[in-house]
Amino acid sequence: MSLGEVDALVDAMVAPLAAGVSALIFAEIRLFGVGFPLVVLWLVAAGVFFTIYLRGIAVFGFRHAVSVVLGRHKRPGSPGEVSHFQALSTALSGTVGIGNIAGVAVAIGLGGPGAAFWLAVAGFLGMSTKFAECTLGVLYRRQNPDGSVSGGPMYYLERGLAETGKARLGRFLGIFYAVGIVIGCMGIGNMFQVNQAYTQFVGVTGGSESWFADKGWLFGFIMAGLVASVIVGGIRSIARVTQFLVPIMAVLYLGTGLIVIAFNAEALPWALREIVTQAFTGEAAAGGALGALIIGFQRAVFSNEAGIGSAAIAHSAVRTDRPTTEGHVALLEPFLDTLVICMVTALVIITTGYFEPDFAAGRDGIAMTSAAFGRTFAFFPNLLAVAAILFAFSTMLAWSYYGLKGFTYLAGERDTLALGFKVVFCAFIVLGAMLQLTSILDFSDAMVFVICIPNILGLYLLAPRLRREMATYAAQRKQDRADAAATEGER
């Protein structure tokens, strides 16, 4: 049986289930004739709520967040496995991926330049949601006998809701979340990533004429080997790699993007004007200004995963005895992912449209982004391909950990079970490079987004506990300043 026949057979078996689940999870309501996915509305509503409830923490906590990441508030002997910077790098490696390259192009292609404006707004709102879920992730994490930690939505749903007298609901929601993250990690965090990386690799090595064009299995084995060499060491090994890999990816991609924007500086005022004006008055293909809003919000929440809760799993491993410190660190994640990286992609694409008004016609996804980069320098698409492969690799590292923690929550913290999960995860990398399996990817994509339902419900129910923790931290900081002043006075 050929690979194509295997694709068709598996898709035929899974397609009805995938279609049903996707239709349920991505169900839409009609607003002025435009469909708005309810799951996106659920995510955006949480961002609005926590931005207000936490009194603008995304703005007023930003400076302190940078200070914490730079290590200025370390407390020796704090429990945990990784530093604040390593936790942020690991979480960013899971969100900075193909969506930053291809997803933004899709948004602009469907919603016009105005979609970039709403993408930025949604990114800003997501900063407060990330603060909430990552603070709770550290607050309710579990310390294991071997010194490792396990945290994330599964634990704050179970433990946090038990404190409020809702133990059964918390346990049910925790299991629901864990099952979803395990299924989702195999698709959106694994097979989709390696498949896109392989496509890019073949494209820059000769396309259909490339020696690798029919050797997806080989590319998959190489990627699986690289991933396995990192994840076998657990979160500490993943963090050591991502703390170097994420800055390299960011410098490579942002540096290339800023060079393109600089060479197209003539178009920059026009691009910024188009982004703002079309956000409110545009005539996007998807339904004017409202269509731009919906598409921009949708791509933002799909990119930075605020409200999904996945990043809280990585942030929970941080070395700290003050959970709110990691909430501050986490709010930097949507800022860097959406307001910086995604907006650079958007400006590269939109400035190209200034010189070529019909640029987007016939192009979508990563092909549009690649063509926009290539318009300035012919070799830039090669750099973009390298960035895309690095993005895919780093995303697989982070999502292997997310899936593992979901699995151990369900099956128990045993080394043999953890090793078995890692072997299966790497096997799916090989399959992802060899097969398309569209229906399985659609199903896993839907499962990733359905877990925002229990996660955000838990965040709402635990919001008062979150604010008490913030008040405790504010008192601790005040005492720290007083102690520092007293020590200075004694000198």
GULOVO-560352 format. One record per residue (C-alpha): x, y, z. Coordinates in pm, 1 decimal, padded with zeros to 6 digits, m for minus. Layout:
% GULOVO-560352
<<X,Y,Z>>
...
//
This chain:
% GULOVO-560352
<<00000.0,00000.0,00000.0>>
<<00140.2,00341.8,m00099.8>>
<<00165.1,00640.9,00134.6>>
<<m00109.9,00811.4,m00061.2>>
<<m00339.7,00512.6,m00006.2>>
<<m00257.8,00511.7,00365.8>>
<<m00342.9,00884.3,00379.6>>
<<m00674.2,00822.7,00208.1>>
<<m00762.5,00522.9,00428.1>>
<<m00687.7,00696.1,00758.1>>
<<m00862.8,01015.5,00648.3>>
<<m01170.0,00817.4,00545.3>>
<<m01182.1,00651.7,00887.6>>
<<m01128.5,00966.4,01093.4>>
<<m01300.6,01226.7,00873.3>>
<<m01655.3,01185.4,01013.3>>
<<m01531.5,01220.1,01372.9>>
<<m01304.9,01514.1,01286.9>>
<<m01580.4,01691.6,01097.5>>
<<m01827.8,01648.9,01380.3>>
<<m01589.8,01763.3,01652.1>>
<<m01468.1,02059.7,01445.8>>
<<m01824.6,02166.4,01364.6>>
<<m01911.3,02159.0,01735.1>>
<<m01600.0,02336.1,01863.7>>
<<m01574.4,02596.1,01587.8>>
<<m01949.0,02664.5,01572.4>>
<<m02023.8,03023.2,01472.2>>
<<m02273.8,03290.1,01553.7>>
<<m02368.6,03545.8,01289.9>>
<<m02280.8,03909.1,01362.4>>
<<m02398.2,04149.0,01092.2>>
<<m02381.6,03867.4,00841.1>>
<<m02032.1,03751.3,00940.2>>
<<m01958.6,03425.5,01121.0>>
<<m01777.7,03460.3,01456.8>>
<<m01648.1,03130.7,01606.9>>
<<m01783.2,03094.7,01959.4>>
<<m01452.2,02953.5,02084.7>>
<<m01273.4,03269.9,01969.1>>
<<m01537.3,03485.5,02138.0>>
<<m01485.5,03282.1,02457.5>>
<<m01108.9,03345.5,02443.3>>
<<m01137.4,03716.0,02364.1>>
<<m01399.5,03769.1,02635.7>>
<<m01157.0,03622.1,02889.0>>
<<m00888.8,03865.3,02772.4>>
<<m01122.8,04161.5,02817.1>>
<<m01237.3,04039.3,03158.6>>
<<m00889.9,03984.1,03301.7>>
<<m00752.5,04306.0,03154.3>>
<<m01018.7,04492.2,03354.0>>
<<m01027.8,04263.0,03659.2>>
<<m00650.1,04271.6,03704.8>>
<<m00648.8,04650.0,03663.5>>
<<m00439.1,04678.1,03350.8>>
<<m00164.5,04440.0,03460.1>>
<<m00040.3,04418.1,03098.6>>
<<00054.5,04786.6,03115.3>>
<<00134.2,04847.4,03480.1>>
<<00315.2,04516.9,03531.1>>
<<00525.4,04526.3,03214.2>>
<<00831.3,04697.5,03362.9>>
<<00839.2,04458.6,03658.0>>
<<00800.6,04164.6,03419.2>>
<<01118.9,04264.3,03236.3>>
<<01298.0,04305.3,03569.1>>
<<01198.6,03954.5,03680.6>>
<<01308.6,03795.9,03351.3>>
<<01647.0,03964.1,03385.1>>
<<01692.7,03783.7,03717.5>>
<<01674.9,04084.8,03947.7>>
<<01429.7,03920.1,04188.9>>
<<01585.3,03575.7,04235.3>>
<<01546.4,03412.6,04575.3>>
<<01805.3,03139.4,04643.2>>
<<01662.4,02803.5,04740.6>>
<<01324.4,02853.4,04575.4>>
<<01153.9,02532.2,04455.6>>
<<01135.6,02456.3,04085.8>>
<<01348.5,02335.8,03795.5>>
<<01421.3,02626.8,03558.2>>
<<01488.7,03000.3,03570.7>>
<<01233.4,03267.3,03479.3>>
<<01407.7,03326.2,03146.8>>
<<01419.4,02953.3,03069.1>>
<<01048.5,02915.9,03150.5>>
<<00965.3,03206.7,02919.8>>
<<01188.6,03066.6,02643.2>>
<<01025.7,02723.8,02667.0>>
<<00675.5,02870.2,02654.9>>
<<00769.9,03098.7,02365.4>>
<<00914.7,02803.4,02176.4>>
<<00567.4,02648.2,02191.4>>
<<00383.0,02955.6,02063.1>>
<<00632.3,03104.8,01817.8>>
<<00584.2,02874.1,01522.8>>
<<00448.5,02837.2,01173.3>>
<<00145.9,03046.2,01271.0>>
<<00365.4,03354.2,01304.1>>
<<00474.5,03311.4,00942.6>>
<<00177.2,03155.1,00766.0>>
<<m00110.5,03247.7,00997.7>>
<<m00053.5,03621.5,00969.2>>
<<m00049.8,03596.5,00590.8>>
<<m00379.9,03407.9,00600.3>>
<<m00530.2,03680.3,00821.2>>
<<m00421.1,03960.3,00588.8>>
<<m00525.2,03767.5,00278.9>>
<<m00877.2,03721.5,00417.4>>
<<m00925.0,04030.0,00631.1>>
<<m00701.4,04286.1,00464.1>>
<<m00446.5,04506.5,00644.8>>
<<m00707.7,04590.9,00910.4>>
<<m00679.7,04235.0,01045.1>>
<<m00329.0,04323.2,01169.0>>
<<m00474.6,04594.7,01393.0>>
<<m00716.0,04356.0,01561.7>>
<<m00445.8,04091.4,01583.0>>
<<m00243.2,04338.5,01791.4>>
<<m00545.8,04424.4,02009.6>>
<<m00610.2,04056.7,02077.5>>
<<m00241.7,04008.5,02159.2>>
<<m00261.1,04287.2,02416.5>>
<<m00572.8,04135.3,02576.6>>
<<m00405.3,03796.0,02583.7>>
<<m00127.6,03931.5,02806.7>>
<<m00367.7,03950.7,03103.3>>
<<m00504.3,03600.6,03040.1>>
<<m00151.2,03459.9,03033.1>>
<<m00075.3,03637.9,03360.9>>
<<m00378.5,03474.5,03523.4>>
<<m00322.1,03117.6,03407.3>>
<<00052.5,03112.6,03472.5>>
<<00023.3,03262.1,03822.0>>
<<m00231.7,02993.1,03908.5>>
<<m00012.3,02730.4,03742.0>>
<<00271.1,02799.7,03986.0>>
<<00037.7,02849.8,04283.0>>
<<m00121.2,02504.6,04248.8>>
<<00166.2,02303.2,04101.5>>
<<00265.9,01971.0,04255.4>>
<<00612.0,01902.4,04396.3>>
<<00720.3,01547.5,04306.9>>
<<00941.3,01334.9,04537.3>>
<<01232.8,01351.5,04291.2>>
<<01240.6,01731.6,04303.0>>
<<01059.9,01781.7,03973.0>>
<<00733.3,01971.6,03950.6>>
<<00409.8,01920.3,03762.2>>
<<00174.1,02206.8,03695.0>>
<<m00066.5,02362.8,03454.3>>
<<m00444.1,02384.0,03414.3>>
<<m00497.5,02020.9,03517.1>>
<<m00363.0,02098.4,03863.0>>
<<m00517.7,02436.0,03928.5>>
<<m00852.5,02309.1,03803.5>>
<<m00840.0,02013.2,04041.6>>
<<m00666.4,02169.3,04341.2>>
<<m00799.3,02520.1,04310.0>>
<<m01162.8,02422.6,04265.4>>
<<m01131.9,02174.1,04551.0>>
<<m01054.1,02472.7,04775.0>>
<<m01382.1,02631.3,04669.8>>
<<m01584.6,02317.6,04747.3>>
<<m01607.4,02205.8,04384.2>>
<<m01374.2,01904.1,04402.7>>
<<m01573.1,01680.7,04163.9>>
<<m01605.2,01954.5,03904.2>>
<<m01234.1,02034.3,03935.3>>
<<m01131.9,01671.1,03887.8>>
<<m01361.1,01632.6,03585.5>>
<<m01229.9,01951.2,03423.4>>
<<m00870.9,01848.8,03497.1>>
<<m00917.6,01513.3,03324.0>>
<<m01096.8,01681.6,03032.2>>
<<m00806.9,01922.1,02991.8>>
<<m00539.2,01651.7,03018.0>>
<<m00702.4,01433.5,02751.3>>
<<m00729.4,01731.3,02517.2>>
<<m00367.2,01839.2,02558.4>>
<<m00240.0,01483.4,02498.9>>
<<m00438.0,01448.2,02175.4>>
<<m00358.0,01800.8,02063.6>>
<<00015.4,01768.1,02120.3>>
<<00035.7,01486.8,01867.3>>
<<m00122.9,01697.1,01594.0>>
<<m00078.2,02073.0,01613.9>>
<<00233.6,02042.6,01832.0>>
<<00393.5,01758.5,01639.0>>
<<00269.2,01625.9,01303.5>>
<<00163.4,01964.3,01165.7>>
<<00494.5,02122.3,01264.6>>
<<00719.2,01859.3,01107.3>>
<<00500.9,01843.4,00795.7>>
<<00535.4,02219.5,00741.7>>
<<00908.5,02205.9,00816.0>>
<<00953.2,01927.9,00560.3>>
<<00757.6,02124.0,00299.7>>
<<00982.6,02425.6,00353.4>>
<<01297.4,02213.3,00341.8>>
<<01199.9,02051.7,00014.0>>
<<01108.4,02390.5,m00128.2>>
<<01453.3,02542.0,m00069.5>>
<<01641.4,02230.8,m00182.1>>
<<01489.2,02208.4,m00528.2>>
<<01115.9,02154.0,m00486.9>>
<<00984.5,01851.6,m00672.6>>
<<01336.8,01798.1,m00808.6>>
<<01488.4,01782.9,m00460.9>>
<<01655.8,01460.6,m00356.6>>
<<01443.0,01481.0,m00040.7>>
<<01114.9,01522.0,m00232.4>>
<<01012.9,01158.4,m00176.4>>
<<01206.2,01100.8,00146.5>>
<<00979.0,01242.9,00412.4>>
<<01057.4,00938.5,00624.6>>
<<01427.0,01035.0,00633.1>>
<<01353.8,01395.7,00725.4>>
<<01114.1,01269.2,00991.0>>
<<01372.3,01034.2,01139.9>>
<<01630.3,01313.7,01156.0>>
<<01386.4,01551.9,01325.7>>
<<01268.1,01277.5,01562.3>>
<<01627.4,01202.0,01657.3>>
<<01699.2,01567.8,01728.7>>
<<01382.6,01606.1,01933.9>>
<<01449.2,01282.6,02123.9>>
<<01802.3,01392.9,02213.8>>
<<01654.4,01695.8,02390.2>>
<<01331.0,01573.6,02548.1>>
<<01486.9,01265.5,02705.0>>
<<01636.6,01496.6,02966.8>>
<<01301.4,01648.6,03063.6>>
<<01215.8,02013.9,03117.3>>
<<01567.1,02110.3,03227.1>>
<<01713.4,01982.1,02902.0>>
<<01436.5,02146.0,02698.2>>
<<01489.5,02475.6,02880.9>>
<<01866.4,02468.7,02823.5>>
<<01809.5,02432.4,02449.1>>
<<01525.5,02681.2,02414.9>>
<<01704.7,02953.8,02612.2>>
<<01957.4,02964.8,02327.7>>
<<01735.2,02860.7,02037.8>>
<<01454.0,03112.1,02094.8>>
<<01680.4,03421.2,02090.1>>
<<01854.6,03288.1,01776.6>>
<<01518.7,03234.2,01605.4>>
<<01400.2,03578.1,01708.1>>
<<01715.9,03753.6,01586.9>>
<<01714.7,03563.5,01256.2>>
<<01347.6,03623.0,01179.9>>
<<01308.2,03973.0,01319.4>>
<<01641.6,04085.1,01177.2>>
<<01543.2,03968.1,00830.0>>
<<01197.1,04120.9,00863.3>>
<<01326.3,04457.6,00982.4>>
<<01573.5,04471.4,00693.4>>
<<01287.3,04414.8,00449.4>>
<<01079.0,04684.0,00619.7>>
<<01375.1,04924.7,00614.2>>
<<01424.5,04871.9,00240.4>>
<<01051.7,04934.5,00195.1>>
<<01050.9,05239.0,00425.5>>
<<00875.1,05443.8,00158.0>>
<<00569.3,05221.8,00202.8>>
<<00569.1,05219.7,00583.8>>
<<00347.6,05529.8,00642.1>>
<<00097.3,05394.5,00389.2>>
<<00103.8,05049.4,00554.4>>
<<00039.9,05187.7,00903.3>>
<<m00242.5,05404.7,00771.6>>
<<m00400.3,05106.2,00595.3>>
<<m00378.5,04893.1,00909.5>>
<<m00564.2,05151.7,01117.8>>
<<m00820.4,05275.9,00864.5>>
<<m00914.2,04932.6,00731.3>>
<<m00958.3,04804.7,01084.8>>
<<m01270.1,05023.6,01101.7>>
<<m01369.8,05095.0,00743.5>>
<<m01212.2,04819.2,00536.5>>
<<m01382.3,04613.6,00268.5>>
<<m01222.8,04282.3,00346.6>>
<<m01323.8,03971.6,00156.9>>
<<m01453.1,03821.9,00480.7>>
<<m01696.3,04101.5,00555.9>>
<<m01547.4,04447.6,00587.2>>
<<m01425.9,04590.3,00915.9>>
<<m01606.9,04326.1,01123.3>>
<<m01449.9,04053.3,00913.0>>
<<m01106.8,04205.6,00972.9>>
<<m01176.8,04213.8,01347.4>>
<<m01288.3,03850.3,01360.3>>
<<m00999.8,03721.5,01150.1>>
<<m00742.0,03928.1,01340.6>>
<<m00871.3,03806.2,01678.0>>
<<m00886.5,03449.0,01553.5>>
<<m00527.8,03441.5,01426.6>>
<<m00398.6,03610.8,01743.0>>
<<m00553.4,03361.3,01982.8>>
<<m00442.7,03075.5,01758.1>>
<<m00087.9,03214.0,01762.9>>
<<m00023.3,03311.1,02125.6>>
<<m00257.3,03049.2,02281.1>>
<<m00368.7,03286.0,02558.6>>
<<m00658.8,03111.8,02729.8>>
<<m00558.6,02767.6,02603.6>>
<<m00351.2,02716.4,02918.5>>
<<m00069.0,02521.8,02754.5>>
<<00201.8,02774.8,02843.2>>
<<00111.8,02748.0,03212.4>>
<<00253.7,02393.8,03204.5>>
<<00598.5,02525.4,03113.1>>
<<00583.5,02829.6,03341.0>>
<<00490.7,02606.2,03636.2>>
<<00840.8,02456.5,03634.4>>
<<01001.6,02789.0,03731.0>>
<<01218.3,02828.1,04040.1>>
<<01020.4,03061.3,04263.4>>
<<00827.8,03067.5,04588.2>>
<<00619.0,03363.2,04471.6>>
<<00372.8,03255.3,04199.8>>
<<00290.5,03609.8,04086.9>>
<<00646.8,03662.1,03963.6>>
<<00585.3,03406.3,03690.4>>
<<00253.7,03565.2,03603.0>>
<<00446.1,03882.2,03525.9>>
<<00695.3,03688.7,03313.2>>
<<00414.3,03517.1,03122.9>>
<<00250.3,03841.9,03013.3>>
<<00561.3,03908.3,02801.8>>
<<00479.3,03602.4,02592.1>>
<<00183.6,03739.9,02389.1>>
<<00367.3,04071.0,02362.7>>
<<00668.9,03910.0,02195.4>>
<<00474.1,03650.8,01997.5>>
<<00189.8,03867.6,01868.0>>
<<00271.5,04235.3,01908.9>>
<<00632.7,04198.3,01790.9>>
<<00687.4,03889.8,01571.9>>
<<00342.1,03872.5,01412.2>>
<<00336.6,04247.4,01348.9>>
<<00675.4,04235.7,01175.5>>
<<00534.6,03965.4,00947.0>>
<<00228.1,04179.8,00882.1>>
<<00434.0,04488.6,00793.5>>
<<00655.5,04289.0,00555.5>>
<<00347.7,04163.1,00369.7>>
<<00154.5,04490.8,00371.2>>
<<00447.9,04707.5,00257.3>>
<<00494.5,04469.7,m00034.6>>
<<00133.2,04538.9,m00130.6>>
<<00219.1,04907.4,m00166.3>>
<<00443.0,04826.2,m00462.6>>
<<00233.2,04536.1,m00592.7>>
<<m00139.7,04598.6,m00525.8>>
<<m00235.6,04250.4,m00647.3>>
<<00040.9,04082.0,m00448.8>>
<<m00188.7,03861.4,m00238.8>>
<<m00382.9,03727.0,m00537.3>>
<<m00323.7,03356.8,m00585.7>>
<<m00106.8,03328.6,m00275.8>>
<<m00187.6,03216.1,00074.7>>
<<m00014.8,03116.2,00393.5>>
<<00358.1,03074.6,00402.3>>
<<00388.5,03119.2,00024.0>>
<<00268.3,03477.9,00060.6>>
<<00513.8,03551.3,00340.7>>
<<00800.0,03390.6,00150.8>>
<<00722.9,03591.8,m00162.5>>
<<00706.6,03913.7,00041.6>>
<<01052.0,03846.7,00187.6>>
<<01187.2,03744.9,m00153.1>>
<<01075.9,04068.0,m00316.7>>
<<01357.0,04258.6,m00141.3>>
<<01634.3,03997.5,m00160.9>>
<<01602.6,03678.8,m00361.5>>
<<01781.6,03470.6,m00099.2>>
<<01564.2,03584.5,00194.7>>
<<01310.1,03302.2,00142.8>>
<<01596.1,03062.6,00224.7>>
<<01648.2,03237.6,00558.5>>
<<01273.1,03224.3,00611.8>>
<<01279.7,02850.0,00549.8>>
<<01554.8,02807.9,00810.1>>
<<01348.8,03011.5,01057.1>>
<<01039.1,02803.0,00980.5>>
<<01228.8,02478.1,01047.0>>
<<01367.9,02615.7,01373.7>>
<<01020.8,02734.7,01473.6>>
<<00878.3,02389.4,01405.1>>
<<01158.5,02215.9,01597.2>>
<<01123.1,02438.2,01902.7>>
<<00744.5,02401.6,01900.4>>
<<00778.6,02023.4,01909.7>>
<<01010.8,02047.1,02210.0>>
<<00762.5,02252.4,02411.0>>
<<00457.4,02051.8,02309.2>>
<<00624.4,01722.4,02395.5>>
<<00645.6,01853.1,02752.6>>
<<00286.3,01977.5,02748.9>>
<<00161.7,01640.5,02628.4>>
<<00381.7,01453.7,02875.0>>
<<00243.9,01645.3,03172.8>>
<<m00110.6,01584.0,03054.3>>
<<m00030.1,01214.3,03019.4>>
<<00135.8,01180.2,03360.8>>
<<m00158.6,01362.2,03520.7>>
<<m00380.5,01083.0,03385.6>>
<<m00147.5,00783.5,03417.5>>
<<00082.6,00874.0,03706.1>>
<<00437.6,01003.0,03746.5>>
<<00631.9,00688.7,03653.7>>
<<00956.3,00698.9,03455.9>>
<<00864.1,00403.2,03233.3>>
<<00533.0,00562.9,03135.4>>
<<00705.5,00894.6,03065.0>>
<<00962.9,00723.0,02845.0>>
<<00689.0,00539.0,02657.6>>
<<00509.2,00865.0,02588.3>>
<<00828.3,01024.0,02451.8>>
<<00883.8,00727.6,02218.6>>
<<00528.2,00757.0,02083.1>>
<<00567.6,01133.4,02041.2>>
<<00884.3,01085.2,01833.5>>
<<00714.7,00815.4,01625.0>>
<<00442.1,01065.5,01536.8>>
<<00712.4,01304.6,01413.9>>
<<00817.3,01046.7,01154.3>>
<<00454.8,00988.6,01054.8>>
<<00395.7,01363.0,01028.0>>
<<00674.2,01399.8,00772.6>>
<<00555.7,01099.9,00569.4>>
<<00179.3,01143.1,00570.4>>
<<m00071.3,01427.4,00543.1>>
<<m00345.6,01279.3,00764.5>>
<<m00560.4,01589.3,00723.8>>
<<m00849.0,01459.4,00932.4>>
<<m00626.9,01367.6,01228.3>>
<<m00471.9,01714.1,01220.3>>
<<m00817.5,01873.2,01206.8>>
<<m00929.0,01660.8,01501.5>>
<<m00622.6,01744.6,01713.7>>
<<m00654.0,02112.2,01623.5>>
<<m01011.0,02108.4,01749.4>>
<<m00909.0,01931.1,02070.7>>
<<m00647.9,02197.5,02144.3>>
<<m00910.2,02467.5,02129.8>>
<<m01183.0,02283.1,02317.1>>
<<m00960.9,02276.8,02625.4>>
<<m00994.8,02653.7,02652.1>>
<<m01348.8,02590.1,02778.1>>
<<m01253.2,02417.9,03107.5>>
<<m00941.5,02632.5,03140.6>>
<<m01116.6,02969.3,03119.8>>
<<m01407.7,02846.3,03331.5>>
<<m01152.1,02760.0,03598.8>>
<<m00984.7,03099.7,03563.4>>
<<m01316.2,03275.5,03625.6>>
<<m01392.0,03063.1,03931.9>>
<<m01042.1,03116.8,04073.1>>
<<m01024.9,03489.3,03993.0>>
<<m01079.2,03598.4,04357.3>>
<<m00799.7,03363.3,04469.3>>
<<m00577.3,03509.2,04199.6>>
<<m00635.1,03863.3,04318.8>>
<<m00558.5,03765.3,04679.2>>
<<m00230.0,03616.6,04561.0>>
<<m00149.7,03941.5,04381.4>>
<<m00221.0,04136.1,04701.3>>
<<00010.2,03904.1,04894.0>>
<<00284.9,03959.6,04640.6>>
<<00238.4,04337.1,04652.6>>
<<00281.8,04322.2,05031.8>>
<<00593.1,04105.4,04991.9>>
<<00747.3,04353.4,04748.6>>
<<00671.3,04639.6,04984.4>>
<<00841.1,04452.6,05268.1>>
<<01139.7,04372.4,05046.0>>
<<01183.7,04741.8,04970.3>>
<<01158.8,04828.1,05337.4>>
<<01416.9,04562.1,05428.6>>
<<01648.6,04685.2,05153.7>>
<<01616.5,05043.9,05276.8>>
<<01687.8,04936.8,05634.8>>
<<01995.1,04741.0,05525.7>>
<<02118.6,05038.0,05326.7>>
<<02062.4,05265.2,05628.0>>
<<02269.9,05038.7,05852.3>>
<<02561.8,05079.1,05615.5>>
//
